[in-house]
Amino acid sequence: MIYWNWRFVNNKIEIALNNIEIKESLKTKESTSKQYHTPNIYAIGESLLDIIFSDEDTVSAKPGGSMLNACISLGRLGHHVHFLTEFGNDKAGDRIAAFLKDNNVNSEFSIQHIGHKTTLALAWLDKSGNASYSFYQDLPEEAPKIQIPEFKRGDILLFGSFYSLRQRNRGNIEKLLTSARNGGATIIYDPNIRPSKIQDTSETRDQIYGLIDKADIVKGSDEDFIYIYQSNDQSEIIKRLLQHGALFFLTSGKNGVDIIYHGRVIHHEIPDIVPVSTIGAGDNFNAGIIHALLSNHITKPYDQDSLSALAGEGIKLAVEVCLRTENYIARR
């Protein structure tokens, strides 16, 4: 009897242990399910209305801005996009707000300024589809207090252009960068320099150097890096970029794209096309990088296949936009 009782108790113990294992297994699956996080894309920048001219005739007027263009394409690709932006309380601003909503871009972090007009950008296209710009701006002198998102690992922050260099915006940009870094998000910076809108000083370049150092990925045109490093020698520019730890995409129009990463330089050609307009080409290269990162679950350190996938998708979306009169890819 004693022996039987011991076996019985032992069986109960074994069953209890088995139940614990089953429960722990279920907890693990439940925990894994809870830990899965659909990546969010956050971008910060100004929204404006692009009025585009070709041969002195108006071609179109549409919502624009470097970050907006990327956001619209990413929204059309089905990603979870949040845009931190500013625009005026006027018909142009209303159009931008409706356009963001219609293209699946969340604008809960956006601010529509009462008593101010939306920025206008006049863009003149030359015979090659390249644009020159004039800007007319009416934003408040002081930057608004923005809501800082709660970044998580796998999220992406896209920022850059003139907006990130303005003195009024530096505090907001720094808070975003700190929050993104602490949350484990991937930070992507596009200088997208417009010389007519910035002061050409060593202080400006030092500010850009600082932003490059805070990014995981930097996409810039050959013109951007010529301005930043004050050199027309691309080999010298690449040498300077190799000194940083970030992944760089150096775009050179019809001359292709150079990937600079951890001592390697990889060149990618682009298709031979006749552009309708180059407005938004670089912005959609950024969208392509982000789309490839999320669709292919690409993370650091980047191998050669991953680098090629990022560049390939960037080129693909940029080429599509160059063959359109819109600043973003077609609806999917």
C-alpha positions as CSV (number, residue, x, y, z in Angstrom):
1,M,0.0,0.0,0.0
2,I,2.8,2.4,0.8
3,Y,4.4,1.6,-2.5
4,W,1.1,2.2,-4.4
5,N,0.6,5.5,-2.5
6,W,4.0,6.7,-3.4
7,R,3.4,5.8,-7.1
8,F,0.1,7.6,-7.0
9,V,1.6,10.7,-5.6
10,N,4.5,10.5,-8.0
11,N,2.0,10.2,-10.9
12,K,0.2,13.2,-9.7
13,I,3.5,15.1,-9.4
14,E,4.4,14.0,-13.0
15,I,1.0,15.1,-14.3
16,A,1.4,18.4,-12.5
17,L,4.8,18.9,-14.0
18,N,3.4,18.0,-17.4
19,N,0.6,20.6,-16.9
20,I,3.2,23.2,-16.0
21,E,5.1,22.4,-19.2
22,I,1.9,22.7,-21.3
23,K,1.0,26.0,-19.6
24,E,4.5,27.3,-20.0
25,S,4.4,26.4,-23.7
26,L,1.0,28.2,-24.1
27,K,2.4,31.2,-22.2
28,T,5.4,31.3,-24.6
29,K,3.2,31.2,-27.6
30,E,0.9,33.9,-26.1
31,S,4.0,36.0,-25.2
32,T,5.4,35.6,-28.7
33,S,2.0,36.7,-30.2
34,K,2.0,39.7,-27.9
35,Q,5.6,40.6,-28.7
36,Y,4.9,40.7,-32.5
37,H,4.8,44.3,-33.5
38,T,3.6,45.6,-36.8
39,P,6.3,48.2,-37.7
40,N,5.3,51.8,-37.8
41,I,6.9,54.4,-40.1
42,Y,7.2,57.9,-38.7
43,A,8.3,60.9,-40.8
44,I,8.7,64.5,-39.9
45,G,8.7,67.4,-42.3
46,E,6.8,70.3,-43.9
47,S,3.8,69.8,-46.1
48,L,3.3,72.2,-49.0
49,L,1.4,72.7,-52.2
50,D,3.6,72.1,-55.3
51,I,2.7,74.2,-58.3
52,I,4.5,72.8,-61.3
53,F,5.4,74.6,-64.5
54,S,6.7,73.3,-67.8
55,D,7.6,75.8,-70.6
56,E,5.9,78.5,-68.6
57,D,2.6,76.7,-68.6
58,T,1.1,75.3,-65.4
59,V,1.2,71.5,-65.4
60,S,-0.4,70.8,-62.1
61,A,-0.8,71.7,-58.4
62,K,-0.6,68.9,-55.8
63,P,0.4,68.2,-52.2
64,G,4.1,67.9,-51.9
65,G,7.2,68.1,-49.7
66,S,10.0,65.6,-49.5
67,M,8.6,63.6,-46.5
68,L,5.0,63.9,-47.7
69,N,6.0,62.3,-51.1
70,A,7.6,59.4,-49.4
71,C,4.7,59.0,-47.0
72,I,2.1,58.9,-49.7
73,S,4.0,56.2,-51.6
74,L,4.4,54.1,-48.5
75,G,0.8,54.5,-47.6
76,R,-0.1,53.3,-51.1
77,L,2.1,50.3,-50.5
78,G,0.0,49.4,-47.4
79,H,2.4,50.3,-44.7
80,H,1.5,51.9,-41.3
81,V,2.6,55.5,-41.9
82,H,2.4,58.4,-39.4
83,F,3.3,61.9,-40.6
84,L,4.4,64.6,-38.2
85,T,3.9,67.8,-40.3
86,E,2.6,71.4,-40.4
87,F,0.4,73.2,-42.8
88,G,-1.9,76.2,-42.8
89,N,-5.6,76.6,-42.0
90,D,-6.6,77.3,-45.6
91,K,-7.9,75.5,-48.7
92,A,-4.5,74.2,-49.5
93,G,-4.1,72.9,-46.0
94,D,-7.5,71.2,-46.2
95,R,-6.5,69.6,-49.4
96,I,-3.3,68.2,-47.9
97,A,-5.2,66.9,-44.8
98,A,-7.8,65.1,-47.0
99,F,-5.0,63.8,-49.3
100,L,-3.1,62.2,-46.4
101,K,-6.2,60.5,-45.2
102,D,-7.2,59.3,-48.6
103,N,-3.8,57.7,-49.0
104,N,-3.7,55.8,-45.6
105,V,-1.3,58.2,-44.0
106,N,-2.1,58.8,-40.3
107,S,-1.9,62.5,-39.5
108,E,-2.8,62.4,-35.8
109,F,0.6,64.0,-35.0
110,S,0.1,66.8,-37.6
111,I,-0.7,70.5,-36.9
112,Q,-2.9,72.8,-38.9
113,H,-2.0,76.3,-37.9
114,I,-4.9,78.7,-37.5
115,G,-4.2,82.1,-39.0
116,H,-1.4,80.9,-41.2
117,K,-1.2,79.8,-44.9
118,T,0.2,76.6,-46.3
119,T,3.7,76.8,-47.9
120,L,3.7,77.1,-51.7
121,A,6.5,75.7,-53.8
122,L,6.8,76.9,-57.4
123,A,8.7,74.3,-59.5
124,W,9.9,75.0,-63.0
125,L,10.8,71.9,-65.0
126,D,13.5,72.1,-67.7
127,K,13.6,70.0,-70.9
128,S,15.1,67.1,-68.9
129,G,12.4,67.1,-66.3
130,N,14.7,68.6,-63.6
131,A,13.1,71.2,-61.3
132,S,14.2,74.5,-59.9
133,Y,12.2,75.9,-57.0
134,S,10.9,79.1,-55.3
135,F,9.3,78.8,-51.9
136,Y,6.7,81.0,-50.2
137,Q,6.3,80.2,-46.5
138,D,4.1,81.4,-43.7
139,L,4.7,79.1,-40.8
140,P,4.8,80.5,-37.2
141,E,8.2,81.7,-36.0
142,E,8.2,79.2,-33.1
143,A,7.9,75.5,-33.7
144,P,4.8,73.8,-32.3
145,K,5.0,71.4,-29.4
146,I,4.8,68.0,-31.0
147,Q,3.6,64.7,-29.6
148,I,6.6,62.3,-29.5
149,P,5.6,58.8,-30.6
150,E,6.5,55.7,-28.6
151,F,9.0,54.0,-30.8
152,K,9.5,50.3,-30.8
153,R,12.1,48.0,-32.3
154,G,11.3,47.5,-36.0
155,D,9.9,51.0,-36.4
156,I,11.4,53.5,-38.8
157,L,12.0,57.3,-38.5
158,L,12.5,59.3,-41.7
159,F,13.6,62.9,-41.5
160,G,15.7,65.4,-43.3
161,S,15.6,68.3,-45.8
162,F,15.5,72.0,-44.9
163,Y,13.0,71.3,-42.2
164,S,15.5,69.4,-40.0
165,L,18.0,72.3,-40.3
166,R,15.8,75.2,-39.2
167,Q,16.7,76.6,-35.8
168,R,13.0,76.5,-34.7
169,N,12.7,72.7,-35.3
170,R,16.0,71.5,-33.7
171,G,14.4,70.8,-30.4
172,N,11.7,68.6,-31.9
173,I,14.1,66.8,-34.1
174,E,16.4,66.0,-31.2
175,K,13.6,64.7,-29.1
176,L,12.4,62.5,-32.0
177,L,15.9,61.2,-32.6
178,T,16.5,60.4,-28.9
179,S,13.1,58.6,-28.6
180,A,13.7,56.6,-31.8
181,R,17.2,55.6,-30.8
182,N,16.0,54.6,-27.3
183,G,13.2,52.6,-28.8
184,G,15.4,50.7,-31.2
185,A,13.9,52.2,-34.4
186,T,15.9,52.5,-37.6
187,I,16.7,56.2,-38.4
188,I,16.9,57.3,-42.0
189,Y,18.2,60.7,-42.9
190,D,18.0,62.5,-46.3
191,P,19.8,65.9,-46.3
192,N,17.9,66.9,-49.5
193,I,19.7,70.2,-49.6
194,R,18.2,73.3,-51.2
195,P,21.0,75.8,-51.2
196,S,18.5,78.7,-51.7
197,K,16.8,77.9,-48.4
198,I,19.8,77.5,-46.1
199,Q,22.7,79.6,-44.9
200,D,26.0,78.4,-46.5
201,T,28.1,78.3,-43.4
202,S,30.4,75.9,-41.6
203,E,27.9,75.8,-38.8
204,T,25.2,74.5,-41.2
205,R,27.6,71.8,-42.4
206,D,28.5,70.9,-38.8
207,Q,24.8,70.5,-38.1
208,I,24.5,68.1,-41.1
209,Y,27.5,66.1,-39.9
210,G,25.8,65.7,-36.5
211,L,22.6,64.5,-38.1
212,I,24.5,62.0,-40.3
213,D,26.2,60.6,-37.2
214,K,22.8,60.0,-35.6
215,A,21.4,58.1,-38.5
216,D,21.6,54.4,-39.4
217,I,20.9,55.0,-43.1
218,V,21.7,58.1,-45.1
219,K,20.5,58.7,-48.6
220,G,21.8,61.7,-50.5
221,S,22.3,63.0,-54.0
222,D,25.7,63.8,-55.5
223,E,24.7,67.5,-55.2
224,D,24.0,67.0,-51.5
225,F,27.4,65.6,-50.7
226,I,29.2,68.1,-53.0
227,Y,27.7,70.8,-50.8
228,I,28.3,69.0,-47.5
229,Y,32.0,68.2,-48.2
230,Q,32.8,71.1,-50.4
231,S,34.3,68.9,-53.1
232,N,33.4,67.8,-56.7
233,D,35.6,64.8,-56.4
234,Q,33.3,61.8,-55.9
235,S,36.2,59.5,-54.8
236,E,37.0,62.0,-52.1
237,I,33.4,62.2,-51.1
238,I,33.2,58.4,-50.9
239,K,36.4,58.3,-48.8
240,R,34.8,60.7,-46.3
241,L,31.5,58.7,-46.2
242,L,33.5,55.5,-45.5
243,Q,34.7,57.1,-42.2
244,H,31.1,57.0,-40.8
245,G,29.4,53.9,-39.5
246,A,26.1,54.5,-41.3
247,L,24.9,52.9,-44.5
248,F,25.0,55.4,-47.4
249,F,23.2,55.6,-50.7
250,L,24.8,58.1,-53.0
251,T,22.5,58.8,-55.9
252,S,23.9,60.4,-59.1
253,G,20.9,60.7,-61.5
254,K,21.5,58.8,-64.7
255,N,24.9,57.8,-63.5
256,G,23.5,55.3,-61.0
257,V,23.7,54.7,-57.3
258,D,26.7,53.9,-55.0
259,I,26.2,52.0,-51.8
260,I,28.8,52.8,-49.2
261,Y,28.9,50.5,-46.2
262,H,31.6,49.1,-43.8
263,G,34.5,49.6,-46.2
264,R,32.6,48.5,-49.3
265,V,31.5,50.5,-52.3
266,I,28.9,48.8,-54.6
267,H,27.7,50.5,-57.7
268,H,24.2,50.0,-59.2
269,E,23.2,51.2,-62.7
270,I,19.7,52.6,-63.3
271,P,17.5,52.1,-66.4
272,D,17.9,54.4,-69.3
273,I,14.7,56.5,-69.3
274,V,13.4,59.9,-70.5
275,P,12.0,61.5,-67.3
276,V,8.7,63.3,-67.4
277,S,9.6,64.9,-64.0
278,T,12.3,64.2,-61.5
279,I,10.3,65.8,-58.6
280,G,10.0,63.3,-55.9
281,A,12.6,60.9,-57.3
282,G,14.8,61.0,-54.3
283,D,11.9,60.9,-51.9
284,N,10.6,57.7,-53.5
285,F,14.1,56.2,-53.4
286,N,13.7,56.6,-49.6
287,A,10.3,55.0,-49.8
288,G,11.8,52.1,-51.7
289,I,14.5,51.6,-49.1
290,I,11.9,51.5,-46.3
291,H,9.6,49.2,-48.3
292,A,12.4,46.8,-48.9
293,L,13.5,46.9,-45.2
294,L,10.0,46.0,-44.0
295,S,8.9,43.7,-46.7
296,N,12.1,41.6,-46.6
297,H,12.6,41.9,-42.8
298,I,16.1,43.3,-43.4
299,T,18.1,44.2,-40.3
300,K,21.7,45.1,-39.5
301,P,24.4,44.0,-40.3
302,Y,23.5,44.3,-44.0
303,D,24.8,41.6,-46.3
304,Q,25.4,42.1,-50.0
305,D,22.0,40.6,-51.0
306,S,20.2,42.9,-48.6
307,L,22.1,46.0,-49.8
308,S,21.2,45.1,-53.4
309,A,17.5,44.6,-52.4
310,L,17.4,48.0,-50.7
311,A,19.0,49.8,-53.7
312,G,16.9,47.9,-56.2
313,E,13.6,48.8,-54.6
314,G,14.8,52.4,-54.2
315,I,15.7,52.6,-57.9
316,K,12.4,50.9,-58.9
317,L,10.2,53.5,-57.1
318,A,12.3,56.4,-58.2
319,V,12.1,55.4,-61.8
320,E,8.4,54.9,-61.6
321,V,7.9,58.5,-60.3
322,C,10.2,59.9,-62.9
323,L,7.8,58.6,-65.6
324,R,4.8,60.2,-64.0
325,T,3.5,63.8,-63.4
326,E,2.8,63.0,-59.8
327,N,5.4,63.1,-57.0
328,Y,4.5,59.6,-55.7
329,I,3.9,56.1,-57.1
330,A,0.6,55.0,-58.6
331,R,-2.1,53.6,-56.3
332,R,-1.8,49.8,-55.9
